[in-house]
Amino acid sequence: MAGVGVEQAGIAWYSTLNEQIPEDRLARVYIYTDLRSYLALPLAQFAAGPAVPLLGLRTTLYAAAALILLAPLAMVATPSIRALTPRTAETAARLRRSGARLSSTPTDHGLPGSRP
């Protein structure tokens, strides 16, 4: 289940990056995204080792599961994430055809060409 969740999140993340980030800045954003991801895994593995003797295996596993569940919930609870709308009419039309619900309120994401 975690693998399915990670893949779904990855697809949504990279699709959103390609849709929302200007093309001349996209490579830089990809680098920071990948760096964050590559650092998070070894840091979490490093922290799990000492956590097992301190908390016990079962508590450590439950804590890790709670983090896995709470991280996406915190993201979805962020108003600017929920208000994110497609930047192009083609993407908006494709999402509407798929049955996705879109916000009618434009948002300013601090990017050139975005509307306040």
Secondary structure, 3 states (H helix, E strand, C coil): CHHHHHHHHHHHHHHHHHHHCCHHHHHHHHHHHHHHHHHHHHHHHHHHHHHHHHHCHHHHHHHHHHHHHHHHHHHHHCHHHHCCCCCCHHHHHHHHHCCCCCCCCCCCCCCCCCCC
